[in-house]
Amino acid sequence: MIDPDLLNDELLPSVPLVPTDNDEESEVGDELYEHHRIMVSRKQDLLRLDKYLMRQLPHSSRTKIQNAILAEAVQVNERPAKSSYRIKPGDLITITLPEPPIDFRVLPEPMDLDIRYEDEALLMVNKPAGMVVHPAFGNWHGTLVNGLTHHLNNLPTGRNGEIRPGLVHRIDKDTSGLLVIGKTEYAMTHLSQQFFHHTIERTYLALVWGIPKETQGTIRSNIGRSVKDRKVQAVYPLNGEDGKSAVTHYKVLRTFGHVALVQCNLETGRTHQIRVHMKHIGHPLFSDATYGGNKVLYGQRTGAYKAFVDTAFELMPRQALHAKSLGFTHPVTGEQMQFEVELPTDFASVLAHWEQYAS
C-alpha cells in the first residue's frame, strides 16, 4: 500500500481507453471503460464523495460521477459508497466509468441495423462481419456508431456536441455477432462495471485449424502489442510487465477432419484475444489473415484437398469468429438478460462445406 503521506490526493495510474476500431492499429481491448484509483491524502479535509471526485476528475461531468455512484461503480475501501459519504484521510477510492466522449462530431447515417432487443436503457444489435464499430482514421463513415447516432436521437451526449456512442465493448471489424449498447449514462456506467468485474457472460464460436488435444481448457496469459510486428498482438508471461492479463475458456464442440468448431468464453476482453490465444496453442482461426490462418495449416497443401480448402476460403474470406451470446444484469430492472444470435450465412456455409469433407 502506498503511503498516503507521500501523496496529495494522488490519482494513481489509470487506464483510459479510447477506441479507434482500426483492426490493425487498435491499442484497446473489447471492453471500453476507464478505471481510476485515488488514494486520499492524510491532509485532506472531510468532503462529500461526489464533490471530491468532481475535483479529482475535472473532465467528468457531475451527472456522470453521480450515475457512477448510483451504479455502485465507485467504491471506497472496496465497498460501494453514497454521494453523501464524507471521505477520510487514507481512503482508497476506485472508479469504473464508461469510455470518454469522442472528440469529433459523428455524422448520423441511416442504416438497416439488425436490432434484436431495445428498451429505454439499452439495445442489442447483431453486427455483420465487415462493419467497423467505431469511427477512426480511414473509417469515418459507415460504422455502427454512425448508424446508432441516427437511430437514437437521445444518445448520451456530452457538452459541445460531443458524442457518447453508448459503446461499452466492441468486436473486430470482421467478427460478427452481438453487442450491447447503453442508451443512457447510467446504463453505460452499469454495464461498464459488469465488464470490468468480469460478470458479463460472453460466448463466441470459432472455427480453428487442427484438433486441440484437450477437448476443453483454459488459456491464461498476458496479451499486448507484438514487439516484432506492431500491427498484431502477442502472448506474454502471465502477470509479467508486458501486456495485460487475459483469460479464455474453450471447449471443442465438433471436429471436421483438419478443423474444429470451438466455443470460447471470455473473462477478459483484450484486443484480438481469442485470435491470439488460439494461435498460441497451435490452432489459429480459419481464414484469419492477420494470424496466419488464411493458408493450409493441416493436411496436404496440393491437389484436391488444396482446392477444397481454397473453396472454403472463398466461402468465408474473414476470420471464422462469431459473438454468439451475451448475458448480463439489466442496469435498471436487475433482471438477468440472455441473448443469442444464429450463425451468419458465411459461417454456416463454411461449416457445411467442412462437414461434407468429414463425412
KAURFEN-V905056 format. One record per residue. RES is the residue in one letter. SS is DSSP state (a for helix, b for strand, c for the rest). OMEGA is omega in whole degrees, 0 to 359 (NA if undefined). Layout:
# KAURFEN-V905056
res=RES ss=SS omega=OMEGA
res=RES ss=SS omega=OMEGA
This chain:
# KAURFEN-V905056
res=M ss=c omega=180
res=I ss=c omega=180
res=D ss=c omega=181
res=P ss=a omega=180
res=D ss=a omega=181
res=L ss=a omega=185
res=L ss=c omega=173
res=N ss=c omega=186
res=D ss=c omega=191
res=E ss=b omega=173
res=L ss=b omega=182
res=L ss=b omega=185
res=P ss=c omega=181
res=S ss=c omega=182
res=V ss=c omega=175
res=P ss=c omega=184
res=L ss=c omega=179
res=V ss=c omega=187
res=P ss=c omega=173
res=T ss=c omega=179
res=D ss=c omega=166
res=N ss=c omega=189
res=D ss=c omega=188
res=E ss=c omega=183
res=E ss=c omega=190
res=S ss=c omega=176
res=E ss=c omega=183
res=V ss=c omega=178
res=G ss=c omega=180
res=D ss=c omega=183
res=E ss=b omega=185
res=L ss=c omega=177
res=Y ss=b omega=174
res=E ss=b omega=184
res=H ss=b omega=180
res=H ss=b omega=172
res=R ss=b omega=182
res=I ss=b omega=174
res=M ss=b omega=182
res=V ss=c omega=180
res=S ss=c omega=177
res=R ss=c omega=178
res=K ss=c omega=183
res=Q ss=c omega=174
res=D ss=c omega=176
res=L ss=c omega=183
res=L ss=b omega=177
res=R ss=b omega=183
res=L ss=a omega=183
res=D ss=a omega=179
res=K ss=a omega=178
res=Y ss=a omega=181
res=L ss=a omega=177
res=M ss=a omega=177
res=R ss=a omega=185
res=Q ss=a omega=182
res=L ss=c omega=186
res=P ss=c omega=181
res=H ss=c omega=177
res=S ss=c omega=181
res=S ss=c omega=178
res=R ss=a omega=179
res=T ss=a omega=180
res=K ss=a omega=180
res=I ss=a omega=180
res=Q ss=a omega=177
res=N ss=a omega=178
res=A ss=a omega=179
res=I ss=a omega=179
res=L ss=a omega=180
res=A ss=c omega=182
res=E ss=c omega=176
res=A ss=c omega=175
res=V ss=b omega=180
res=Q ss=b omega=176
res=V ss=b omega=183
res=N ss=c omega=175
res=E ss=c omega=176
res=R ss=b omega=177
res=P ss=b omega=181
res=A ss=c omega=179
res=K ss=c omega=179
res=S ss=c omega=185
res=S ss=c omega=179
res=Y ss=c omega=179
res=R ss=b omega=183
res=I ss=b omega=180
res=K ss=c omega=176
res=P ss=c omega=179
res=G ss=c omega=178
res=D ss=c omega=174
res=L ss=b omega=183
res=I ss=b omega=175
res=T ss=b omega=183
res=I ss=b omega=174
res=T ss=b omega=183
res=L ss=b omega=173
res=P ss=b omega=181
res=E ss=c omega=175
res=P ss=c omega=176
res=P ss=c omega=177
res=I ss=b omega=192
res=D ss=c omega=173
res=F ss=c omega=182
res=R ss=c omega=180
res=V ss=c omega=179
res=L ss=c omega=177
res=P ss=c omega=180
res=E ss=c omega=177
res=P ss=c omega=180
res=M ss=c omega=176
res=D ss=c omega=183
res=L ss=c omega=178
res=D ss=c omega=182
res=I ss=b omega=183
res=R ss=b omega=179
res=Y ss=b omega=176
res=E ss=b omega=170
res=D ss=c omega=185
res=E ss=c omega=186
res=A ss=c omega=188
res=L ss=b omega=171
res=L ss=b omega=177
res=M ss=b omega=180
res=V ss=b omega=177
res=N ss=b omega=184
res=K ss=b omega=176
res=P ss=c omega=173
res=A ss=c omega=180
res=G ss=c omega=179
res=M ss=c omega=174
res=V ss=c omega=182
res=V ss=c omega=192
res=H ss=c omega=178
res=P ss=c omega=178
res=A ss=b omega=180
res=F ss=c omega=182
res=G ss=c omega=180
res=N ss=b omega=182
res=W ss=c omega=184
res=H ss=c omega=176
res=G ss=c omega=180
res=T ss=c omega=178
res=L ss=a omega=180
res=V ss=a omega=176
res=N ss=a omega=179
res=G ss=a omega=179
res=L ss=a omega=180
res=T ss=a omega=177
res=H ss=a omega=183
res=H ss=a omega=186
res=L ss=c omega=179
res=N ss=c omega=182
res=N ss=c omega=178
res=L ss=c omega=180
res=P ss=c omega=182
res=T ss=b omega=175
res=G ss=c omega=180
res=R ss=a omega=176
res=N ss=a omega=175
res=G ss=a omega=178
res=E ss=c omega=184
res=I ss=b omega=169
res=R ss=c omega=192
res=P ss=c omega=177
res=G ss=c omega=184
res=L ss=b omega=172
res=V ss=c omega=173
res=H ss=b omega=180
res=R ss=c omega=171
res=I ss=c omega=184
res=D ss=c omega=180
res=K ss=c omega=185
res=D ss=c omega=171
res=T ss=c omega=180
res=S ss=b omega=171
res=G ss=b omega=193
res=L ss=b omega=170
res=L ss=b omega=174
res=V ss=b omega=183
res=I ss=b omega=176
res=G ss=b omega=184
res=K ss=c omega=178
res=T ss=c omega=178
res=E ss=a omega=180
res=Y ss=a omega=180
res=A ss=a omega=178
res=M ss=a omega=181
res=T ss=a omega=181
res=H ss=a omega=179
res=L ss=a omega=178
res=S ss=a omega=180
res=Q ss=a omega=179
res=Q ss=a omega=176
res=F ss=a omega=182
res=F ss=a omega=182
res=H ss=c omega=174
res=H ss=c omega=178
res=T ss=c omega=176
res=I ss=c omega=175
res=E ss=b omega=180
res=R ss=b omega=180
res=T ss=b omega=178
res=Y ss=b omega=170
res=L ss=b omega=181
res=A ss=b omega=171
res=L ss=b omega=186
res=V ss=b omega=175
res=W ss=b omega=176
res=G ss=c omega=180
res=I ss=c omega=179
res=P ss=c omega=181
res=K ss=c omega=178
res=E ss=c omega=181
res=T ss=c omega=174
res=Q ss=b omega=182
res=G ss=b omega=180
res=T ss=b omega=178
res=I ss=b omega=179
res=R ss=b omega=179
res=S ss=b omega=164
res=N ss=b omega=176
res=I ss=b omega=179
res=G ss=b omega=181
res=R ss=b omega=181
res=S ss=c omega=177
res=V ss=c omega=180
res=K ss=c omega=181
res=D ss=c omega=187
res=R ss=c omega=180
res=K ss=c omega=182
res=V ss=c omega=177
res=Q ss=b omega=182
res=A ss=b omega=178
res=V ss=b omega=177
res=Y ss=b omega=181
res=P ss=c omega=180
res=L ss=c omega=179
res=N ss=c omega=176
res=G ss=c omega=182
res=E ss=c omega=182
res=D ss=c omega=176
res=G ss=c omega=180
res=K ss=b omega=184
res=S ss=b omega=180
res=A ss=b omega=181
res=V ss=b omega=178
res=T ss=b omega=174
res=H ss=b omega=181
res=Y ss=b omega=179
res=K ss=b omega=178
res=V ss=b omega=180
res=L ss=b omega=181
res=R ss=b omega=176
res=T ss=b omega=182
res=F ss=c omega=179
res=G ss=c omega=183
res=H ss=c omega=176
res=V ss=b omega=180
res=A ss=b omega=173
res=L ss=b omega=187
res=V ss=b omega=172
res=Q ss=b omega=179
res=C ss=b omega=175
res=N ss=b omega=186
res=L ss=b omega=166
res=E ss=c omega=180
res=T ss=c omega=181
res=G ss=c omega=179
res=R ss=c omega=179
res=T ss=c omega=177
res=H ss=c omega=191
res=Q ss=a omega=182
res=I ss=a omega=182
res=R ss=a omega=180
res=V ss=a omega=183
res=H ss=a omega=181
res=M ss=a omega=175
res=K ss=a omega=182
res=H ss=a omega=180
res=I ss=c omega=174
res=G ss=c omega=184
res=H ss=c omega=179
res=P ss=c omega=177
res=L ss=b omega=179
res=F ss=c omega=176
res=S ss=c omega=178
res=D ss=c omega=184
res=A ss=c omega=183
res=T ss=c omega=185
res=Y ss=c omega=170
res=G ss=c omega=182
res=G ss=c omega=183
res=N ss=c omega=175
res=K ss=c omega=181
res=V ss=c omega=181
res=L ss=c omega=178
res=Y ss=c omega=182
res=G ss=c omega=181
res=Q ss=c omega=183
res=R ss=c omega=179
res=T ss=c omega=172
res=G ss=a omega=186
res=A ss=a omega=180
res=Y ss=a omega=178
res=K ss=a omega=178
res=A ss=a omega=178
res=F ss=a omega=180
res=V ss=a omega=178
res=D ss=a omega=176
res=T ss=a omega=178
res=A ss=a omega=177
res=F ss=a omega=178
res=E ss=a omega=178
res=L ss=a omega=183
res=M ss=c omega=183
res=P ss=c omega=177
res=R ss=c omega=181
res=Q ss=c omega=183
res=A ss=c omega=182
res=L ss=b omega=184
res=H ss=b omega=177
res=A ss=b omega=191
res=K ss=b omega=187
res=S ss=b omega=176
res=L ss=b omega=175
res=G ss=b omega=183
res=F ss=b omega=177
res=T ss=b omega=180
res=H ss=c omega=185
res=P ss=c omega=185
res=V ss=c omega=186
res=T ss=c omega=185
res=G ss=c omega=180
res=E ss=c omega=175
res=Q ss=b omega=183
res=M ss=b omega=179
res=Q ss=b omega=182
res=F ss=b omega=180
res=E ss=b omega=178
res=V ss=c omega=181
res=E ss=c omega=176
res=L ss=c omega=175
res=P ss=c omega=186
res=T ss=a omega=183
res=D ss=a omega=180
res=F ss=a omega=180
res=A ss=a omega=181
res=S ss=a omega=182
res=V ss=a omega=175
res=L ss=a omega=179
res=A ss=a omega=179
res=H ss=a omega=180
res=W ss=a omega=179
res=E ss=a omega=176
res=Q ss=a omega=179
res=Y ss=a omega=184
res=A ss=a omega=183
res=S ss=c omega=NA
